[in-house]
Amino acid sequence: LARDPRCSVVISSAGVDADVSQSITFKGHAILHKDQATKDWFYPDFARHANSLAPTPEAFVAFLDTDARIIIEVVPEKTITFDGGVMRDTTSEALEA
């Protein structure tokens, strides 16, 4: 990413107990944050919202805050969505017509 910041992030329903497959893809470019000021802001906020096995959010922050770790910010330029339920329903309607 440092050499070529183009990237994609995919969030899918894989592994979720759902009747249909769904996903969203963000295509864009990455900004790499290595500075301590960003880490000091990001890690506590992330720890408050993460489903971590750490005993406390502070313990999770201590785990995350290492010299080698970076924070990757993705600036989206294109969004692609997929909803298997919509596809199923519109295909069924088209076949009936």
Secondary structure, DSSP 8 states (H G I E B T S, - for coil): --S--EEEEEEE-TTS--SS-EEEEEEEEEEEE--HHHHHHHHHHHHHHS---SSSHHHHHHHH--TT--EEEEEEEEEEEEEHHHHHHHHHHHHH-
